Amino acid sequence: MSDSTPTPARPQEHLSVAEIEEQERRLTLSRFSNGDAWKLGSLLVEMGHLRQAPVAIDIRRGPQQLFHCALPGSSADNDAWIDRKRRVVERYGVSSYLVGARHRAKGTTLEESSRLDPDAYAAHGGSFPIAVEGVGVIGSVTVSGLPQAEDHAMVVEALERFAAHQDGGSGVAGPPS
């Protein structure tokens, strides 16, 4: 990376359950449209390029894929991880990292304590629910390609920036909603 590229803070490997729950409460959006998916996805692409992160990015509303991008260095394996992490969000309505943290707090794993197929579900960081005020969880945003704490931190940072500019700010460019 060049000297002018900001280096993100290194995420803690394991945030507490309470810290992750607070992130999810804080990152409920006022609305989410197809145009918003483009803006959020474009922001994640920009962050990935600046960090030279070999990630794949996926944004969905229900079963519909609204945005997908594979940056240099990512592979089809990242798409498979996206699917596995996203299914955890769809099933539990919370981030894949939170599901993993709750299991770690109990001294177990999703694989050990559920009957879910580990080839279909992964409670690893990187998939985060898209929640809308007054509606609830309507979709997910997922990143794969970095260690799980970094995948999670990248999504949280993008959602924080997106939410801060969603209602009238100018920091996130893209097509109209």
C-alpha positions as CSV (number, residue, x, y, z in Angstrom):
1,M,0.0,0.0,0.0
2,S,1.1,3.5,-0.6
3,D,1.8,6.0,2.2
4,S,-1.4,7.9,1.2
5,T,-3.7,4.8,1.7
6,P,-5.3,4.7,5.1
7,T,-4.6,1.5,7.0
8,P,-7.7,0.3,8.8
9,A,-7.5,-0.5,12.5
10,R,-6.8,-4.1,13.0
11,P,-10.1,-5.7,14.3
12,Q,-10.2,-7.7,17.5
13,E,-10.2,-11.4,16.6
14,H,-13.2,-12.0,18.8
15,L,-15.6,-9.2,19.7
16,S,-17.9,-10.0,22.6
17,V,-21.5,-11.1,22.0
18,A,-22.6,-7.8,23.5
19,E,-20.3,-5.7,21.2
20,I,-21.6,-7.4,18.1
21,E,-25.2,-7.1,19.2
22,E,-24.7,-3.4,19.7
23,Q,-23.2,-3.1,16.2
24,E,-26.4,-4.7,14.8
25,R,-28.7,-2.4,16.8
26,R,-26.7,0.7,15.7
27,L,-26.7,-0.3,12.0
28,T,-30.4,-0.5,11.4
29,L,-31.1,1.6,8.3
30,S,-34.0,4.0,7.6
31,R,-34.5,2.4,4.1
32,F,-32.8,0.1,1.6
33,S,-33.4,0.2,-2.2
34,N,-31.7,-1.3,-5.2
35,G,-29.9,2.0,-5.6
36,D,-28.7,1.8,-2.0
37,A,-27.4,-1.7,-2.7
38,W,-25.3,-0.3,-5.5
39,K,-24.0,2.5,-3.3
40,L,-23.1,0.2,-0.4
41,G,-21.5,-2.3,-2.8
42,S,-19.5,0.4,-4.6
43,L,-18.3,1.6,-1.2
44,L,-17.1,-1.9,-0.3
45,V,-15.4,-2.2,-3.7
46,E,-13.6,1.1,-3.2
47,M,-12.5,0.0,0.3
48,G,-11.3,-3.3,-1.1
49,H,-9.3,-1.6,-3.8
50,L,-7.7,0.8,-1.4
51,R,-6.7,-2.0,0.9
52,Q,-5.7,-4.4,-1.9
53,A,-8.1,-6.9,-0.3
54,P,-8.8,-10.0,-2.3
55,V,-12.5,-10.1,-1.5
56,A,-15.8,-11.0,-3.0
57,I,-18.8,-8.8,-2.1
58,D,-22.5,-9.8,-2.2
59,I,-25.6,-7.9,-1.3
60,R,-29.1,-9.4,-1.3
61,R,-32.6,-8.4,-0.5
62,G,-34.4,-11.7,0.3
63,P,-33.4,-14.2,-2.4
64,Q,-32.6,-11.5,-5.0
65,Q,-28.9,-10.7,-5.5
66,L,-28.7,-6.9,-5.9
67,F,-24.9,-6.5,-6.1
68,H,-21.9,-8.9,-6.6
69,C,-18.3,-8.1,-7.3
70,A,-15.1,-10.2,-7.1
71,L,-11.9,-8.2,-6.6
72,P,-8.5,-9.4,-7.9
73,G,-7.2,-12.3,-5.8
74,S,-10.6,-13.6,-4.9
75,S,-11.9,-16.9,-6.2
76,A,-14.9,-19.1,-6.6
77,D,-14.2,-20.4,-3.1
78,N,-15.1,-16.9,-1.8
79,D,-18.4,-17.2,-3.5
80,A,-19.0,-20.5,-1.7
81,W,-18.1,-18.9,1.6
82,I,-20.5,-16.0,0.9
83,D,-23.3,-18.5,0.3
84,R,-22.5,-20.4,3.6
85,K,-22.3,-17.2,5.7
86,R,-25.3,-15.6,4.1
87,R,-27.4,-18.7,4.9
88,V,-26.6,-18.2,8.6
89,V,-27.9,-14.6,8.4
90,E,-31.0,-15.8,6.6
91,R,-31.7,-18.6,9.2
92,Y,-30.9,-16.7,12.4
93,G,-31.6,-13.0,11.4
94,V,-28.2,-11.9,12.9
95,S,-24.7,-11.6,11.6
96,S,-22.7,-14.8,10.9
97,Y,-20.0,-13.4,13.3
98,L,-22.6,-13.1,16.1
99,V,-23.8,-16.7,15.6
100,G,-20.2,-17.8,15.9
101,A,-19.6,-15.6,18.9
102,R,-22.6,-17.0,20.7
103,H,-21.5,-20.5,20.1
104,R,-17.9,-19.7,21.2
105,A,-19.3,-18.2,24.4
106,K,-21.0,-21.5,25.1
107,G,-17.8,-23.5,24.4
108,T,-19.1,-25.0,21.2
109,T,-19.5,-24.4,17.4
110,L,-22.5,-24.2,15.1
111,E,-21.3,-27.4,13.5
112,E,-21.2,-29.2,16.9
113,S,-24.5,-27.9,18.3
114,S,-26.8,-27.9,15.2
115,R,-27.9,-30.4,12.6
116,L,-27.1,-27.9,9.9
117,D,-24.9,-29.1,7.0
118,P,-21.4,-27.4,7.4
119,D,-21.1,-27.4,3.6
120,A,-24.2,-25.1,3.5
121,Y,-23.8,-23.0,6.7
122,A,-20.7,-21.2,8.2
123,A,-20.9,-19.1,11.4
124,H,-17.8,-17.2,10.4
125,G,-17.6,-13.4,10.2
126,G,-18.4,-11.5,7.1
127,S,-22.2,-11.6,6.6
128,F,-24.3,-8.9,8.2
129,P,-28.1,-8.5,8.2
130,I,-29.5,-5.5,6.4
131,A,-32.2,-4.3,8.8
132,V,-34.7,-1.5,8.1
133,E,-36.4,0.5,10.9
134,G,-39.9,-0.7,11.4
135,V,-39.5,-3.6,9.1
136,G,-36.7,-5.9,10.4
137,V,-34.1,-7.9,8.5
138,I,-34.7,-7.7,4.7
139,G,-31.4,-9.0,3.4
140,S,-27.6,-9.3,3.9
141,V,-24.3,-7.8,2.9
142,T,-21.4,-10.3,2.8
143,V,-17.7,-10.1,2.3
144,S,-15.3,-13.0,1.9
145,G,-11.6,-13.2,1.4
146,L,-10.0,-12.0,4.6
147,P,-9.8,-13.6,8.1
148,Q,-13.3,-13.7,9.5
149,A,-12.8,-10.8,12.0
150,E,-11.5,-8.6,9.1
151,D,-14.4,-9.6,6.8
152,H,-16.8,-8.6,9.6
153,A,-15.0,-5.4,10.4
154,M,-15.0,-4.3,6.7
155,V,-18.7,-4.8,6.4
156,V,-19.4,-3.0,9.7
157,E,-17.2,0.0,8.6
158,A,-18.9,0.2,5.2
159,L,-22.4,0.1,6.9
160,E,-21.3,2.8,9.3
161,R,-20.2,5.0,6.5
162,F,-23.2,4.2,4.4
163,A,-25.7,4.9,7.3
164,A,-24.0,8.2,8.2
165,H,-24.5,9.4,4.6
166,Q,-27.8,7.8,3.8
167,D,-30.1,10.6,4.9
168,G,-28.8,13.6,2.9
169,G,-25.0,13.1,3.2
170,S,-22.7,13.3,0.2
171,G,-20.1,10.7,1.1
172,V,-21.4,7.7,-0.9
173,A,-21.8,8.1,-4.6
174,G,-24.0,6.0,-6.9
175,P,-27.2,6.0,-8.9
176,P,-30.4,7.4,-7.5
177,S,-32.4,5.2,-5.2
